[in-house]
Amino acid sequence: MDATIWLGSAFALFAIGLYCVTKRNMIRILLGVEMILNSGNLAFIYFAAQHAAIGVVDPVGQSIVFMSIITGGCVVAVGLALIVNAYKHFKTTDSRELRRLRW
Amino acid sequence: MVIPASMYFLFSPMLIVLTGLLAERTGQPKLRDVVAVIVSALGVVFAWTLYNALQAAPDKILVFSLGGGPPLGASFEIDMMGMFMAFSATILGFFATVYSYNYMEHDTRLTEYYTLLSALVVGMLGVAFAGDFFTLFIFWELMGIASYALVSFRKNLPGPIEAGFKYMIMGSVGSTVLFFGIALVYGITGTLNFAQVSTVIHGQPMNLWYYLIFALFVIGFGVKSAIVPMHTWLPDAHPEAPSPISAMLSGVLIETGLYALTRVLFILFEPSFFKLTIAVFAALTMTLGNMMALRQDDVKRMLAYSSIAQIGYMLIGVSTGLTYGLMGTLLHILNHSLMKGLAFLSIGSVVYATGTRDINKLQGVGKMMPFTTLAVIVSFLGLGGVPGTNGFISKFILFNAALGAGMLILAILGVLNSALSMVYYLRVIMVLLSGEAEEGMTAKEAPILMVGVTLVMAVLIIVLGLYPSPVVGIASSASEALIDNISKYIGVILS
């Protein structure tokens, strides 16, 4: 029952994130990426709690979640910088307008 | 085990930041460029020192753990296969940095540039030496973030921003999908260490979860290594990046993705499980890459599609699942890093001098830039697999391995594709050599440092083509390392 709730939420977040990535707004796409990352984080936290063989929650699962939050923050920083620059060039945050490079 | 001093090379981007800030303050910006070149040369020394340490090690494997032993600590596992990638990355990184000294001198923000370039190399080294999924993921992201920023480095132009955004989204979706896959592996095994994961998973009956993990890993690594359905970022990102960065991306970054995919697949699954899928991807990737390259007029975009095709050839070796095929893959990774690196650098010199990337406008440039054109010709013939260049050796081994594994169709497709690819390579060579230059087209030979780098690489390509046995020997032991060393690594970790 526990597994269904936690893993179910993780997969749901994953699906919502993938859905967001297909949208037009650049900021929404970036948030979609973060959601996929957080679905992984959620799964890790759940599994870490399951592997509590030594009486405490497994620290490996927790530490990789901390590191992934940090790298996720870096990716968002780069992404937002790119969005600001794209807005300067194209005067829009609609990703479909970025279609100069095709074929 | 004591961590050798050379491993501290992984902190080198910080050194470049500090010297860069100091150099800008004191008004000596060239100091930073020189330090960056020296640091990238130290990278080759680092790889060489580790290689010697590895040769001296009893089991031909070095394992270092940080923060306690596994499963808690993060670990580096250095073997011949990782060394092979490390040599490709550091050597091409050195050439790209030397080339940047002249190529980037009109750009600003060079402290950021050299730092990111160094971080890219360090990220690849980390991926090559990773001994667990934790280390792999951190360095994977380091490599990714550095490359997103470098692709869109010239942010005053719309092209790099668009290509960079596309690459950033696809790449980060790829790495987050990979992260989810790692979470599932962790859920099944309860550990992240490669050796422990391998002991738990091998021999288990395949169920739905394993298929899901396989799909997540193929998508996650496949985005970075531009396997065909996930390749669409590459033909945008490679032409828009500065030429040394195109060389790095095309020469080693996509191969690092392929390397990580190969390594993880062999850790998790038996070759019989993934052979057919990878073979289909190989056929798709090389055919589509070559077909699309045929219709390009932008020379850097053509090279980008050609990189996709070359990834397809490398996948042939993985799909055979034999040490001989893997040896071909590894050899092709090293050879491709030299050939495609040289192709992008020498074409970069042409673009630097003429200011255009359109193939049809490059007529008669060969007479104005003889040395650069020589380098272009050597690299393109190598990419096409002409005997006498190193590209021939590795392609021969790859197709031979496909025949040996009973994959006749794949071998035939490979040879046909290889022949087809000559069409667009020869077209560029013909345009460069023949015809008179257009009105107003002036180009003079690139600065001495750029010409020097390209000529040294051209000589390396021919030397490795005529005298391949040392490299083939190393590649052979590296491919054996992939299969044997899992058990050795398990022995070291679990003892």
HADDOCK unambig.tbl for C-alpha pairs under 7 A between the chains (distance, minus, plus):
assign (segid A and resid 33 and name CA) (segid B and resid 172 and name CA) 6.86 0.50 0.50
assign (segid A and resid 33 and name CA) (segid B and resid 173 and name CA) 5.74 0.50 0.50
assign (segid A and resid 36 and name CA) (segid B and resid 176 and name CA) 6.08 0.50 0.50
assign (segid A and resid 37 and name CA) (segid B and resid 176 and name CA) 4.99 0.50 0.50
assign (segid A and resid 40 and name CA) (segid B and resid 179 and name CA) 6.01 0.50 0.50
assign (segid A and resid 40 and name CA) (segid B and resid 180 and name CA) 4.39 0.50 0.50
assign (segid A and resid 40 and name CA) (segid B and resid 183 and name CA) 6.09 0.50 0.50
assign (segid A and resid 43 and name CA) (segid B and resid 183 and name CA) 6.13 0.50 0.50
assign (segid A and resid 44 and name CA) (segid B and resid 183 and name CA) 5.32 0.50 0.50
assign (segid A and resid 47 and name CA) (segid B and resid 187 and name CA) 5.19 0.50 0.50
assign (segid A and resid 51 and name CA) (segid B and resid 190 and name CA) 6.14 0.50 0.50
assign (segid A and resid 60 and name CA) (segid B and resid 72 and name CA) 5.85 0.50 0.50
assign (segid A and resid 64 and name CA) (segid B and resid 134 and name CA) 6.35 0.50 0.50
assign (segid A and resid 71 and name CA) (segid B and resid 141 and name CA) 6.61 0.50 0.50
assign (segid A and resid 75 and name CA) (segid B and resid 145 and name CA) 6.37 0.50 0.50
assign (segid A and resid 78 and name CA) (segid B and resid 149 and name CA) 6.88 0.50 0.50
assign (segid A and resid 79 and name CA) (segid B and resid 168 and name CA) 6.93 0.50 0.50
assign (segid A and resid 82 and name CA) (segid B and resid 161 and name CA) 6.44 0.50 0.50
assign (segid A and resid 82 and name CA) (segid B and resid 165 and name CA) 6.24 0.50 0.50
assign (segid A and resid 85 and name CA) (segid B and resid 155 and name CA) 6.96 0.50 0.50
assign (segid A and resid 85 and name CA) (segid B and resid 161 and name CA) 6.94 0.50 0.50
assign (segid A and resid 86 and name CA) (segid B and resid 161 and name CA) 6.11 0.50 0.50
assign (segid A and resid 86 and name CA) (segid B and resid 162 and name CA) 6.98 0.50 0.50
assign (segid A and resid 89 and name CA) (segid B and resid 158 and name CA) 5.87 0.50 0.50
assign (segid A and resid 98 and name CA) (segid B and resid 162 and name CA) 6.13 0.50 0.50
assign (segid A and resid 101 and name CA) (segid B and resid 236 and name CA) 6.52 0.50 0.50
